[in-house]
Amino acid sequence: MFLVNGMKATLRQFNRDENDEIFDDTNYKEITIKCCPYDCESAIRFGIYTVPEATGYYQVGRLVDVKVGDQIIYLGKYADNKVHTVLKVQDSWIFNRVENKIIAVK
């Protein structure tokens, strides 16, 4: 459940095949996702711990397969063309199921 209009972004998923023992930065899949900015002050208020080195917090849907180490690149005319690396992924529960995921990026 998204409360704001999200931005389109490209998610680079690293180490999603059977050879995930070592990290290979050239072997990745790219998918297009919808990503929304997340207010960090409400995260502190509701008990979600923040990450000190994070530069932003974003919210993605519950069906998106995102892990620590993945990269996000925003698309569109307002995109800054920076690569954001995922530092931490936390589930957001509503009514006994994961409704979305909160990711900390740098």
PAMI-241117 format. One record per atom (N, C-alpha, C): residue number from 1; residue in three letters; y negated, z negated, x negated. Coordinates in nm, 4 decimals, m for minus. Layout:
<nodes>
+-----+------+----------+----------+----------+
| seq | type |        y |        z |        x |
+-----+------+----------+----------+----------+
| NUM |  ALA |        Y |        Z |        X |
...
+-----+------+----------+----------+----------+
</nodes>
This chain:
<nodes>
+-----+------+----------+----------+----------+
| seq | type |        y |        z |        x |
+-----+------+----------+----------+----------+
|   1 |  MET |   0.1171 |   0.0000 |  m0.0844 |
|   1 |  MET |   0.0000 |   0.0000 |   0.0000 |
|   1 |  MET |  m0.1230 |   0.0000 |  m0.0887 |
|   2 |  PHE |  m0.1975 |   0.1107 |  m0.0876 |
|   2 |  PHE |  m0.3192 |   0.1220 |  m0.1657 |
|   2 |  PHE |  m0.4391 |   0.0966 |  m0.0757 |
|   3 |  LEU |  m0.5331 |   0.0177 |  m0.1241 |
|   3 |  LEU |  m0.6510 |  m0.0135 |  m0.0454 |
|   3 |  LEU |  m0.7700 |   0.0752 |  m0.0802 |
|   4 |  VAL |  m0.7618 |   0.1466 |  m0.1918 |
|   4 |  VAL |  m0.8703 |   0.2366 |  m0.2329 |
|   4 |  VAL |  m0.8109 |   0.3735 |  m0.2622 |
|   5 |  ASN |  m0.8981 |   0.4741 |  m0.2687 |
|   5 |  ASN |  m0.8516 |   0.6066 |  m0.3061 |
|   5 |  ASN |  m0.8218 |   0.6081 |  m0.4550 |
|   6 |  GLY |  m0.7065 |   0.6569 |  m0.4895 |
|   6 |  GLY |  m0.6648 |   0.6584 |  m0.6282 |
|   6 |  GLY |  m0.7030 |   0.7874 |  m0.6986 |
|   7 |  MET |  m0.6886 |   0.7835 |  m0.8304 |
|   7 |  MET |  m0.7119 |   0.9013 |  m0.9122 |
|   7 |  MET |  m0.5765 |   0.9586 |  m0.9526 |
|   8 |  LYS |  m0.5722 |   1.0898 |  m0.9706 |
|   8 |  LYS |  m0.4504 |   1.1514 |  m1.0198 |
|   8 |  LYS |  m0.4441 |   1.1362 |  m1.1708 |
|   9 |  ALA |  m0.3246 |   1.1108 |  m1.2186 |
|   9 |  ALA |  m0.3047 |   1.0913 |  m1.3616 |
|   9 |  ALA |  m0.1688 |   1.1479 |  m1.4000 |
|  10 |  THR |  m0.1556 |   1.1783 |  m1.5278 |
|  10 |  THR |  m0.0280 |   1.2207 |  m1.5831 |
|  10 |  THR |   0.0354 |   1.1017 |  m1.6536 |
|  11 |  LEU |   0.1590 |   1.0715 |  m1.6176 |
|  11 |  LEU |   0.2331 |   0.9628 |  m1.6803 |
|  11 |  LEU |   0.3336 |   1.0235 |  m1.7755 |
|  12 |  ARG |   0.3225 |   0.9871 |  m1.9029 |
|  12 |  ARG |   0.4202 |   1.0299 |  m2.0029 |
|  12 |  ARG |   0.5250 |   0.9210 |  m2.0152 |
|  13 |  GLN |   0.6479 |   0.9540 |  m1.9781 |
|  13 |  GLN |   0.7571 |   0.8579 |  m1.9812 |
|  13 |  GLN |   0.8383 |   0.8797 |  m2.1085 |
|  14 |  PHE |   0.8379 |   0.7821 |  m2.1967 |
|  14 |  PHE |   0.9128 |   0.7888 |  m2.3210 |
|  14 |  PHE |   1.0469 |   0.7185 |  m2.3055 |
|  15 |  ASN |   1.1473 |   0.7654 |  m2.3806 |
|  15 |  ASN |   1.2810 |   0.7040 |  m2.3881 |
|  15 |  ASN |   1.3457 |   0.6865 |  m2.2513 |
|  16 |  ARG |   1.3618 |   0.7963 |  m2.1790 |
|  16 |  ARG |   1.4273 |   0.7908 |  m2.0483 |
|  16 |  ARG |   1.5628 |   0.8626 |  m2.0482 |
|  17 |  ASP |   1.6158 |   0.8984 |  m2.1643 |
|  17 |  ASP |   1.7457 |   0.9634 |  m2.1681 |
|  17 |  ASP |   1.8463 |   0.8763 |  m2.2421 |
|  18 |  GLU |   1.9624 |   0.9307 |  m2.2711 |
|  18 |  GLU |   2.0686 |   0.8502 |  m2.3307 |
|  18 |  GLU |   2.0414 |   0.8139 |  m2.4758 |
|  19 |  ASN |   1.9490 |   0.8796 |  m2.5426 |
|  19 |  ASN |   1.9183 |   0.8506 |  m2.6830 |
|  19 |  ASN |   1.7965 |   0.7599 |  m2.6947 |
|  20 |  ASP |   1.7999 |   0.6452 |  m2.6323 |
|  20 |  ASP |   1.6840 |   0.5566 |  m2.6330 |
|  20 |  ASP |   1.6971 |   0.4417 |  m2.7321 |
|  21 |  GLU |   1.7833 |   0.4570 |  m2.8326 |
|  21 |  GLU |   1.7947 |   0.3522 |  m2.9331 |
|  21 |  GLU |   1.6720 |   0.3493 |  m3.0238 |
|  22 |  ILE |   1.6170 |   0.4669 |  m3.0559 |
|  22 |  ILE |   1.4979 |   0.4748 |  m3.1397 |
|  22 |  ILE |   1.3858 |   0.5362 |  m3.0587 |
|  23 |  PHE |   1.2644 |   0.5041 |  m3.0966 |
|  23 |  PHE |   1.1487 |   0.5556 |  m3.0238 |
|  23 |  PHE |   1.1088 |   0.6913 |  m3.0806 |
|  24 |  ASP |   1.1100 |   0.7930 |  m2.9983 |
|  24 |  ASP |   1.0742 |   0.9280 |  m3.0389 |
|  24 |  ASP |   0.9505 |   0.9685 |  m2.9608 |
|  25 |  ASP |   0.8375 |   0.9902 |  m3.0287 |
|  25 |  ASP |   0.7136 |   1.0200 |  m2.9590 |
|  25 |  ASP |   0.7005 |   1.1671 |  m2.9199 |
|  26 |  THR |   0.7971 |   1.2506 |  m2.9528 |
|  26 |  THR |   0.7921 |   1.3903 |  m2.9116 |
|  26 |  THR |   0.8839 |   1.4184 |  m2.7940 |
|  27 |  ASN |   0.9712 |   1.3264 |  m2.7603 |
|  27 |  ASN |   1.0650 |   1.3433 |  m2.6506 |
|  27 |  ASN |   1.0160 |   1.2615 |  m2.5308 |
|  28 |  TYR |   0.9473 |   1.3272 |  m2.4382 |
|  28 |  TYR |   0.8949 |   1.2576 |  m2.3202 |
|  28 |  TYR |   0.8939 |   1.3504 |  m2.2005 |
|  29 |  LYS |   0.8871 |   1.2896 |  m2.0811 |
|  29 |  LYS |   0.8708 |   1.3629 |  m1.9562 |
|  29 |  LYS |   0.7316 |   1.3335 |  m1.9031 |
|  30 |  GLU |   0.6694 |   1.4327 |  m1.8412 |
|  30 |  GLU |   0.5386 |   1.4129 |  m1.7793 |
|  30 |  GLU |   0.5514 |   1.4296 |  m1.6290 |
|  31 |  ILE |   0.4993 |   1.3318 |  m1.5556 |
|  31 |  ILE |   0.4941 |   1.3410 |  m1.4100 |
|  31 |  ILE |   0.3519 |   1.3084 |  m1.3655 |
|  32 |  THR |   0.3140 |   1.3570 |  m1.2487 |
|  32 |  THR |   0.1824 |   1.3291 |  m1.1926 |
|  32 |  THR |   0.1942 |   1.2123 |  m1.0953 |
|  33 |  ILE |   0.1071 |   1.1125 |  m1.1126 |
|  33 |  ILE |   0.1099 |   0.9935 |  m1.0279 |
|  33 |  ILE |  m0.0290 |   0.9687 |  m0.9707 |
|  34 |  LYS |  m0.0366 |   0.8758 |  m0.8770 |
|  34 |  LYS |  m0.1624 |   0.8283 |  m0.8221 |
|  34 |  LYS |  m0.1851 |   0.6876 |  m0.8746 |
|  35 |  CYS |  m0.3030 |   0.6627 |  m0.9310 |
|  35 |  CYS |  m0.3313 |   0.5371 |  m0.9984 |
|  35 |  CYS |  m0.4646 |   0.4831 |  m0.9474 |
|  36 |  CYS |  m0.4713 |   0.3546 |  m0.9169 |
|  36 |  CYS |  m0.5928 |   0.2923 |  m0.8651 |
|  36 |  CYS |  m0.6392 |   0.1825 |  m0.9601 |
|  37 |  PRO |  m0.7708 |   0.1693 |  m0.9793 |
|  37 |  PRO |  m0.8196 |   0.0565 |  m1.0600 |
|  37 |  PRO |  m0.7913 |  m0.0751 |  m0.9894 |
|  38 |  TYR |  m0.7669 |  m0.1789 |  m1.0692 |
|  38 |  TYR |  m0.7314 |  m0.3094 |  m1.0150 |
|  38 |  TYR |  m0.8296 |  m0.4133 |  m1.0658 |
|  39 |  ASP |  m0.8763 |  m0.4990 |  m0.9774 |
|  39 |  ASP |  m0.9727 |  m0.6018 |  m1.0115 |
|  39 |  ASP |  m0.9018 |  m0.7168 |  m1.0823 |
|  40 |  CYS |  m0.9419 |  m0.7446 |  m1.2045 |
|  40 |  CYS |  m0.8768 |  m0.8477 |  m1.2859 |
|  40 |  CYS |  m0.9067 |  m0.9886 |  m1.2340 |
|  41 |  GLU |  m1.0210 |  m1.0092 |  m1.1719 |
|  41 |  GLU |  m1.0554 |  m1.1426 |  m1.1231 |
|  41 |  GLU |  m0.9610 |  m1.1883 |  m1.0130 |
|  42 |  SER |  m0.9178 |  m1.0957 |  m0.9262 |
|  42 |  SER |  m0.8216 |  m1.1347 |  m0.8237 |
|  42 |  SER |  m0.6844 |  m1.1604 |  m0.8841 |
|  43 |  ALA |  m0.6531 |  m1.0980 |  m0.9977 |
|  43 |  ALA |  m0.5258 |  m1.1241 |  m1.0653 |
|  43 |  ALA |  m0.5219 |  m1.2667 |  m1.1176 |
|  44 |  ILE |  m0.6321 |  m1.3128 |  m1.1730 |
|  44 |  ILE |  m0.6374 |  m1.4507 |  m1.2229 |
|  44 |  ILE |  m0.6296 |  m1.5489 |  m1.1070 |
|  45 |  ARG |  m0.6956 |  m1.5169 |  m0.9989 |
|  45 |  ARG |  m0.6987 |  m1.6061 |  m0.8839 |
|  45 |  ARG |  m0.5606 |  m1.6199 |  m0.8194 |
|  46 |  PHE |  m0.4817 |  m1.5120 |  m0.8159 |
|  46 |  PHE |  m0.3513 |  m1.5166 |  m0.7509 |
|  46 |  PHE |  m0.2376 |  m1.5479 |  m0.8461 |
|  47 |  GLY |  m0.2660 |  m1.5849 |  m0.9695 |
|  47 |  GLY |  m0.1637 |  m1.6340 |  m1.0594 |
|  47 |  GLY |  m0.0994 |  m1.5303 |  m1.1495 |
|  48 |  ILE |  m0.1494 |  m1.4070 |  m1.1485 |
|  48 |  ILE |  m0.0968 |  m1.3064 |  m1.2410 |
|  48 |  ILE |  m0.1713 |  m1.3226 |  m1.3717 |
|  49 |  TYR |  m0.0985 |  m1.3409 |  m1.4790 |
|  49 |  TYR |  m0.1633 |  m1.3655 |  m1.6075 |
|  49 |  TYR |  m0.2175 |  m1.2354 |  m1.6656 |
|  50 |  THR |  m0.3292 |  m1.2468 |  m1.7319 |
|  50 |  THR |  m0.3919 |  m1.1306 |  m1.7928 |
|  50 |  THR |  m0.3422 |  m1.1126 |  m1.9353 |
|  51 |  VAL |  m0.3682 |  m0.9952 |  m1.9905 |
|  51 |  VAL |  m0.3297 |  m0.9634 |  m2.1271 |
|  51 |  VAL |  m0.4579 |  m0.9585 |  m2.2097 |
|  52 |  PRO |  m0.4692 |  m1.0359 |  m2.3180 |
|  52 |  PRO |  m0.5960 |  m1.0437 |  m2.3920 |
|  52 |  PRO |  m0.6427 |  m0.9106 |  m2.4507 |
|  53 |  GLU |  m0.5518 |  m0.8261 |  m2.4992 |
|  53 |  GLU |  m0.5940 |  m0.7015 |  m2.5624 |
|  53 |  GLU |  m0.6052 |  m0.5850 |  m2.4648 |
|  54 |  ALA |  m0.5875 |  m0.6081 |  m2.3359 |
|  54 |  ALA |  m0.5959 |  m0.5013 |  m2.2366 |
|  54 |  ALA |  m0.7412 |  m0.4617 |  m2.2117 |
|  55 |  THR |  m0.7628 |  m0.3319 |  m2.1926 |
|  55 |  THR |  m0.8965 |  m0.2812 |  m2.1611 |
|  55 |  THR |  m0.9111 |  m0.2464 |  m2.0141 |
|  56 |  GLY |  m0.8004 |  m0.2447 |  m1.9398 |
|  56 |  GLY |  m0.8074 |  m0.2155 |  m1.7975 |
|  56 |  GLY |  m0.6783 |  m0.2503 |  m1.7272 |
|  57 |  TYR |  m0.6876 |  m0.2659 |  m1.5963 |
|  57 |  TYR |  m0.5721 |  m0.2966 |  m1.5128 |
|  57 |  TYR |  m0.5680 |  m0.1927 |  m1.4019 |
|  58 |  TYR |  m0.4493 |  m0.1407 |  m1.3744 |
|  58 |  TYR |  m0.4344 |  m0.0377 |  m1.2733 |
|  58 |  TYR |  m0.3163 |  m0.0699 |  m1.1843 |
|  59 |  GLN |  m0.3155 |  m0.0081 |  m1.0682 |
|  59 |  GLN |  m0.2143 |  m0.0312 |  m0.9674 |
|  59 |  GLN |  m0.1468 |   0.1031 |  m0.9388 |
|  60 |  VAL |  m0.0137 |   0.1046 |  m0.9430 |
|  60 |  VAL |   0.0635 |   0.2239 |  m0.9115 |
|  60 |  VAL |   0.1636 |   0.1894 |  m0.8021 |
|  61 |  GLY |   0.2189 |   0.2906 |  m0.7404 |
|  61 |  GLY |   0.3147 |   0.2705 |  m0.6328 |
|  61 |  GLY |   0.4448 |   0.2095 |  m0.6805 |
|  62 |  ARG |   0.5210 |   0.1565 |  m0.5870 |
|  62 |  ARG |   0.6438 |   0.0854 |  m0.6220 |
|  62 |  ARG |   0.7553 |   0.1776 |  m0.6673 |
|  63 |  LEU |   0.7484 |   0.3042 |  m0.6354 |
|  63 |  LEU |   0.8538 |   0.3980 |  m0.6720 |
|  63 |  LEU |   0.8297 |   0.4656 |  m0.8064 |
|  64 |  VAL |   0.7178 |   0.4365 |  m0.8704 |
|  64 |  VAL |   0.6861 |   0.4970 |  m0.9995 |
|  64 |  VAL |   0.7637 |   0.4247 |  m1.1086 |
|  65 |  ASP |   0.8332 |   0.5004 |  m1.1913 |
|  65 |  ASP |   0.9111 |   0.4441 |  m1.3017 |
|  65 |  ASP |   0.8205 |   0.4343 |  m1.4237 |
|  66 |  VAL |   0.7580 |   0.3198 |  m1.4419 |
|  66 |  VAL |   0.6679 |   0.2982 |  m1.5547 |
|  66 |  VAL |   0.7197 |   0.1811 |  m1.6376 |
|  67 |  LYS |   0.7174 |   0.1973 |  m1.7703 |
|  67 |  LYS |   0.7644 |   0.0937 |  m1.8617 |
|  67 |  LYS |   0.6589 |   0.0702 |  m1.9695 |
|  68 |  VAL |   0.6751 |  m0.0376 |  m2.0425 |
|  68 |  VAL |   0.5861 |  m0.0681 |  m2.1545 |
|  68 |  VAL |   0.6030 |   0.0403 |  m2.2603 |
|  69 |  GLY |   0.4910 |   0.0933 |  m2.3088 |
|  69 |  GLY |   0.4932 |   0.1986 |  m2.4089 |
|  69 |  GLY |   0.4645 |   0.3356 |  m2.3527 |
|  70 |  ASP |   0.4690 |   0.3519 |  m2.2208 |
|  70 |  ASP |   0.4341 |   0.4802 |  m2.1602 |
|  70 |  ASP |   0.2842 |   0.5045 |  m2.1729 |
|  71 |  GLN |   0.2420 |   0.6289 |  m2.1507 |
|  71 |  GLN |   0.1011 |   0.6644 |  m2.1624 |
|  71 |  GLN |   0.0514 |   0.7250 |  m2.0327 |
|  72 |  ILE |  m0.0772 |   0.6996 |  m2.0032 |
|  72 |  ILE |  m0.1414 |   0.7530 |  m1.8833 |
|  72 |  ILE |  m0.2627 |   0.8333 |  m1.9258 |
|  73 |  ILE |  m0.2730 |   0.9562 |  m1.8740 |
|  73 |  ILE |  m0.3879 |   1.0435 |  m1.8996 |
|  73 |  ILE |  m0.4427 |   1.0849 |  m1.7644 |
|  74 |  TYR |  m0.5702 |   1.0573 |  m1.7383 |
|  74 |  TYR |  m0.6303 |   1.0880 |  m1.6092 |
|  74 |  TYR |  m0.6665 |   1.2349 |  m1.5989 |
|  75 |  LEU |  m0.6551 |   1.2886 |  m1.4780 |
|  75 |  LEU |  m0.6854 |   1.4282 |  m1.4499 |
|  75 |  LEU |  m0.8092 |   1.4378 |  m1.3626 |
|  76 |  GLY |  m0.8738 |   1.5528 |  m1.3619 |
|  76 |  GLY |  m0.9888 |   1.5762 |  m1.2750 |
|  76 |  GLY |  m1.1181 |   1.5849 |  m1.3524 |
|  77 |  LYS |  m1.2274 |   1.6105 |  m1.2790 |
|  77 |  LYS |  m1.3558 |   1.6312 |  m1.3453 |
|  77 |  LYS |  m1.4206 |   1.5012 |  m1.3914 |
|  78 |  TYR |  m1.3788 |   1.3868 |  m1.3383 |
|  78 |  TYR |  m1.4352 |   1.2587 |  m1.3811 |
|  78 |  TYR |  m1.3471 |   1.1879 |  m1.4833 |
|  79 |  ALA |  m1.2457 |   1.2557 |  m1.5316 |
|  79 |  ALA |  m1.1545 |   1.1943 |  m1.6288 |
|  79 |  ALA |  m1.2221 |   1.1869 |  m1.7651 |
|  80 |  ASP |  m1.1870 |   1.0832 |  m1.8415 |
|  80 |  ASP |  m1.2470 |   1.0630 |  m1.9733 |
|  80 |  ASP |  m1.1625 |   1.1205 |  m2.0860 |
|  81 |  ASN |  m1.0479 |   1.1831 |  m2.0528 |
|  81 |  ASN |  m0.9579 |   1.2464 |  m2.1500 |
|  81 |  ASN |  m0.9107 |   1.1502 |  m2.2588 |
|  82 |  LYS |  m0.9047 |   1.0223 |  m2.2276 |
|  82 |  LYS |  m0.8487 |   0.9243 |  m2.3193 |
|  82 |  LYS |  m0.7049 |   0.8968 |  m2.2797 |
|  83 |  VAL |  m0.6262 |   0.8620 |  m2.3781 |
|  83 |  VAL |  m0.4862 |   0.8263 |  m2.3541 |
|  83 |  VAL |  m0.4784 |   0.6742 |  m2.3463 |
|  84 |  HIS |  m0.4295 |   0.6237 |  m2.2338 |
|  84 |  HIS |  m0.4135 |   0.4804 |  m2.2133 |
|  84 |  HIS |  m0.2660 |   0.4452 |  m2.2299 |
|  85 |  THR |  m0.2370 |   0.3445 |  m2.3111 |
|  85 |  THR |  m0.1003 |   0.3005 |  m2.3356 |
|  85 |  THR |  m0.0712 |   0.1762 |  m2.2517 |
|  86 |  VAL |   0.0441 |   0.1742 |  m2.1867 |
|  86 |  VAL |   0.0834 |   0.0630 |  m2.1001 |
|  86 |  VAL |   0.1285 |  m0.0540 |  m2.1865 |
|  87 |  LEU |   0.0634 |  m0.1700 |  m2.1663 |
|  87 |  LEU |   0.0979 |  m0.2911 |  m2.2411 |
|  87 |  LEU |   0.1909 |  m0.3840 |  m2.1651 |
|  88 |  LYS |   0.1724 |  m0.3930 |  m2.0324 |
|  88 |  LYS |   0.2519 |  m0.4861 |  m1.9525 |
|  88 |  LYS |   0.2628 |  m0.4333 |  m1.8101 |
|  89 |  VAL |   0.3779 |  m0.4529 |  m1.7487 |
|  89 |  VAL |   0.4022 |  m0.4114 |  m1.6103 |
|  89 |  VAL |   0.4471 |  m0.5326 |  m1.5310 |
|  90 |  GLN |   0.3798 |  m0.5577 |  m1.4172 |
|  90 |  GLN |   0.4177 |  m0.6691 |  m1.3301 |
|  90 |  GLN |   0.4342 |  m0.6192 |  m1.1877 |
|  91 |  ASP |   0.5307 |  m0.6746 |  m1.1181 |
|  91 |  ASP |   0.5539 |  m0.6391 |  m0.9786 |
|  91 |  ASP |   0.4608 |  m0.7185 |  m0.8887 |
|  92 |  SER |   0.4156 |  m0.6536 |  m0.7818 |
|  92 |  SER |   0.3341 |  m0.7199 |  m0.6809 |
|  92 |  SER |   0.4156 |  m0.7231 |  m0.5515 |
|  93 |  TRP |   0.4503 |  m0.8442 |  m0.5076 |
|  93 |  TRP |   0.5380 |  m0.8613 |  m0.3925 |
|  93 |  TRP |   0.4574 |  m0.8848 |  m0.2659 |
|  94 |  ILE |   0.4957 |  m0.8173 |  m0.1589 |
|  94 |  ILE |   0.4398 |  m0.8410 |  m0.0262 |
|  94 |  ILE |   0.5559 |  m0.8358 |   0.0729 |
|  95 |  PHE |   0.5718 |  m0.9376 |   0.1519 |
|  95 |  PHE |   0.6763 |  m0.9462 |   0.2543 |
|  95 |  PHE |   0.8153 |  m0.9200 |   0.1972 |
|  96 |  ASN |   0.8504 |  m0.9914 |   0.0909 |
|  96 |  ASN |   0.9840 |  m0.9926 |   0.0307 |
|  96 |  ASN |   1.0297 |  m0.8598 |  m0.0275 |
|  97 |  ARG |   0.9369 |  m0.7759 |  m0.0706 |
|  97 |  ARG |   0.9732 |  m0.6552 |  m0.1444 |
|  97 |  ARG |   0.8594 |  m0.6182 |  m0.2378 |
|  98 |  VAL |   0.8926 |  m0.5415 |  m0.3412 |
|  98 |  VAL |   0.7907 |  m0.4962 |  m0.4353 |
|  98 |  VAL |   0.7097 |  m0.3866 |  m0.3664 |
|  99 |  GLU |   0.5806 |  m0.4105 |  m0.3472 |
|  99 |  GLU |   0.4967 |  m0.3132 |  m0.2803 |
|  99 |  GLU |   0.4270 |  m0.2202 |  m0.3796 |
| 100 |  ASN |   0.3849 |  m0.2731 |  m0.4930 |
| 100 |  ASN |   0.3254 |  m0.1914 |  m0.5972 |
| 100 |  ASN |   0.3408 |  m0.2623 |  m0.7310 |
| 101 |  LYS |   0.2982 |  m0.1939 |  m0.8364 |
| 101 |  LYS |   0.3069 |  m0.2498 |  m0.9711 |
| 101 |  LYS |   0.1671 |  m0.2555 |  m1.0314 |
| 102 |  ILE |   0.1395 |  m0.3639 |  m1.1012 |
| 102 |  ILE |   0.0135 |  m0.3828 |  m1.1711 |
| 102 |  ILE |   0.0422 |  m0.3587 |  m1.3192 |
| 103 |  ILE |  m0.0315 |  m0.2657 |  m1.3798 |
| 103 |  ILE |  m0.0093 |  m0.2357 |  m1.5207 |
| 103 |  ILE |  m0.1353 |  m0.2659 |  m1.5990 |
| 104 |  ALA |  m0.1172 |  m0.3234 |  m1.7167 |
| 104 |  ALA |  m0.2271 |  m0.3496 |  m1.8106 |
| 104 |  ALA |  m0.2223 |  m0.2403 |  m1.9156 |
| 105 |  VAL |  m0.3379 |  m0.1766 |  m1.9414 |
| 105 |  VAL |  m0.3429 |  m0.0654 |  m2.0365 |
| 105 |  VAL |  m0.4435 |  m0.0950 |  m2.1462 |
| 106 |  LYS |  m0.4234 |  m0.0250 |  m2.2563 |
| 106 |  LYS |  m0.5168 |  m0.0351 |  m2.3681 |
| 106 |  LYS |  m0.5548 |   0.1038 |  m2.4120 |
+-----+------+----------+----------+----------+
</nodes>
